[in-house]
């Protein structure tokens, strides 16, 4: 418990939290783009048959 109190007082915690939240936001978008790309690829393969 004391460790958590020390970590929260480090100077770069808020800055790191902002970057981490940004990376989490990108994660959702990358999955969506991968799904869209997969759907397009599947549709093109279906048309090529």
C-alpha positions as CSV (number, residue, x, y, z in Angstrom):
1,X,0.0,0.0,0.0
2,X,2.8,2.4,0.7
3,X,4.3,1.6,-2.7
4,X,1.1,2.8,-4.4
5,X,1.4,6.1,-2.5
6,X,4.9,6.6,-3.6
7,X,4.2,5.8,-7.2
8,X,1.3,8.3,-7.3
9,X,3.7,11.0,-6.2
10,X,6.3,10.5,-9.0
11,X,6.5,13.6,-11.3
12,X,5.8,11.8,-14.6
13,X,2.9,9.6,-13.6
14,X,0.3,12.0,-15.0
15,X,2.2,12.4,-18.3
16,X,2.6,8.6,-18.6
17,X,-1.1,8.1,-17.9
18,X,-2.0,10.4,-20.8
19,X,0.2,8.4,-23.2
20,X,-1.1,5.1,-21.9
21,X,-4.7,6.3,-22.4
22,X,-3.8,7.4,-25.9
23,X,-2.4,4.0,-26.7
24,X,-5.6,2.3,-25.4
25,X,-7.7,4.5,-27.6
26,X,-5.5,3.5,-30.7
27,X,-5.9,-0.1,-29.8
28,X,-9.7,-0.1,-30.5
29,X,-9.2,1.7,-33.8
30,X,-6.5,-0.7,-35.0
31,X,-8.9,-3.7,-34.4
32,X,-11.6,-2.0,-36.3
33,X,-9.3,-1.2,-39.2
34,X,-8.1,-4.8,-39.2
35,X,-11.6,-6.1,-39.3
36,X,-12.5,-3.7,-42.2
37,X,-9.4,-4.8,-44.1
38,X,-10.2,-8.4,-43.5
39,X,-13.7,-7.9,-44.8
40,X,-12.5,-6.1,-47.9
41,X,-9.9,-8.9,-48.6
42,X,-12.6,-11.6,-48.1
43,X,-14.9,-9.8,-50.5
44,X,-12.2,-9.4,-53.1
45,X,-11.4,-13.1,-52.9
46,X,-15.0,-14.0,-53.3
47,X,-15.2,-11.8,-56.4
48,X,-12.1,-13.4,-57.9
49,X,-13.7,-16.9,-57.8
